[in-house]
């Protein structure tokens, strides 16, 4: 029995290789897309953690300044200045004194507030804080009894913080004001107030500090991720930028893409309505992918902000404010490793595909080429004479 001989047909191999190429390419790009999603989630979780860390640092920074005010409120000079509560001033007296305080025309009024041992002590305290604009001690009627420098109003009994302190019950709590920029002012500032109470819990006065908003940016500035990653402080109610690298946007611009980010703050899918339908989510993500923001300028669409991955964390331990810390990074930079891999994968498949085509053409031509040249007729030299004679007789017949 003859032995079977097997050989590899390159044409069949090439055909199957061509058939397998689309499936390999399709599967590879599915895997790349899965890796892109995983990388975006990993970057988002990392940005969320940085936002939480920045929030804790911001809360600790404000807490340290509240402790300073609390210690200042316990000093004997402050307690002595607030020991005697004068009678409340009338509306006419308030108006007259406010004008004299603002203009500086009444030197006696200025001396009673600014030229005292307590005022000297307040100036020393304010000098320790580069961001402190002024430090004041206010009595139970809302009038300033001592200040580090002239500034602001003389009476504060109609201020929101004074009414809030007067309505407090239980343990004394600090009051933190929102960041604002008064008309005509070059920089933004915020207030810190700590109440001074008697042993019976009666409001005796308060220690008030007005700080520059750049003092908060000192906490955000060290946060850097890659080339584009940075931290921003927002007002959670409307997305107004309160502290940022771009100083021209502070209190003048809303965080680009805040409409999309606010939905993430409310939760999936529609805040209270979605929770009623789908139940309360066990895990709420602290990051969100904000698509690029476009605006129409001079009749054409211009990209104002590229797509970004934003991690966020609300400020919970600072009373009376609704702030939100965000840490963002451009999506293009965050997914740059996958983009490079995808580009090299395209180059790889194009190179393999071109190589297969060239090899298929080469072997196809080799298979169709004869083994020896037809002009040589070497096979006739090996035919026996008897076969040649028989072939000649057959031809003659």
Residue, then its C-alpha position, 0 to 999 in steps of 0.5 A: x500500500x502506497x504511503x500517503x504524502x501530505x503537504x501544506x497548501x499555502x493558498x489554503x493557509x492564506x485564505x484562512x488567514x485572510x478570513x481570520x484577520x477581521x475577527x482578530x482586528x475586531x476582537x482587538x479593538x473591543x479589548x482596547x475599548x474595554x481598556x479605555x473604559x477601565x482607564x477612564x474609571x481608574x483616572x476618575x477614582x484617582x481624581x475623586x480621591x484627590x478631591x477628597x484629600x483637597x477637601x479635608x485640607x481645606x476644612x483643616x485650614x479653615x478649622x485652624x483659623x477658627x481655632x485661632x479666633x476661639x483662642x483670641x476670644x478667650x484672651x483677657x483683653x477681649x473679655x474686658x472689652x466686652x464686659x460692659x455693654x453700652x446702650x444700643x445706639x439709635x438709628x440717627x446715631x448709627x447713621x451719623x457714626x457710620x458716616x464718620x467711620x467711613x470718612x475718618x473725619x471723627x478722630x476721637x471715634x477712630x482713636x477709641x476703636x484703633x488706638x487701644x491695647x486690644x487693637x494693637x493686639x489685633x494688629x499683631x494677630x492680623x500680621x501673622x496671617x498674610x491673607x487677613x485684611x482685618x480683625x475686629x471685636x464686636x460687642x453684643x450690640x453689633x458695634x466694633x469696639x476694637x479693630x486691627x485697621x479701619x475697614x468695613x462698617x462700624x455696626x453689624x447688628x443687621x448683618x446675617x452673621x450677627x443674627x445667626x450668632x444671636x439665634x444660636x443655641x447650645x454650644x458656640x459655633x463659628x460662622x463662615x461667610x461665602x466668598x464675595x467681592x464688594x463693589x469696587x474691590x479688587x479681590x474677593x474675601x470671606x468672613x470668619x466669626x466666632x461668638x463670645x458667650x457668657x457662662x449662661x450662654x448669652x451672646x457677649x460679642x464676637x471676634x470677626x476676621x475678614x480674609x482674602x479668598x487667595x488664602x483658600x487658593x493656597x490649599x488648592x494650588x499644590x494639587x497638580x495631576x499631569x499637565x492639565x490636572x488642577x483643583x477648583x473651588x465652586x459654589x455648589x448651588x450654581x457652579x460659580x468659581x470661587x478659587x481657581x488658577x485663572x483669577x479672571x474667572x473668580x466670581x465672574x464665570x460658572x464652571x464650564x459644563x456645570x449643568x452636566x456635573x450637577x446631575x452627577x451631584x444629584x445622583x443617577x438618574x434623576x435625583x429624587x425622581x430616579x430614587x423613587x423609581x430605581x431605589x437608592x443607589x448603594x454607591x454614588x460615584x464621585x467623578x464625572x466625564x464632562x463633554x467638551x463645551x462649545x460656544x458660538x463666537x463670530x458665527x462659528x462654533x469654538x471649543x471653550x473647554x475640552x472634554x474632562x474627567x472631573x472628580x468632586x467632593x462637597x465641603x461638609x465640615x465648614x458651616x453656613x457654606x455650600x462649597x464643592x471641590x473639583x479636581x479635573x484633568x483633560x480626557x485626552x491627556x487621561x486616555x493618552x496611553x490607550x490612544x498611543x496603543x490604539x495608534x500602534x495597533x493600527x500600524x501593526x494591523x496595516x503592516x501585517x495585512x500588507x505583508x500577507x498580501x505581498x506574500x500571497x502574491x509572491x507564492x501565487x506567482x511561484x506556484x503558477x511558474x513551470x518547473x523547467x523551461x519548455x524550450x529545453x525539451x529535456x524529457x525527450x532525451x529519456x524516452x526509450x527507443x521502442x516507445x519512440x518507434x511506436x509513437x512514430x508508427x502511430x503517427x504514420x497510421 
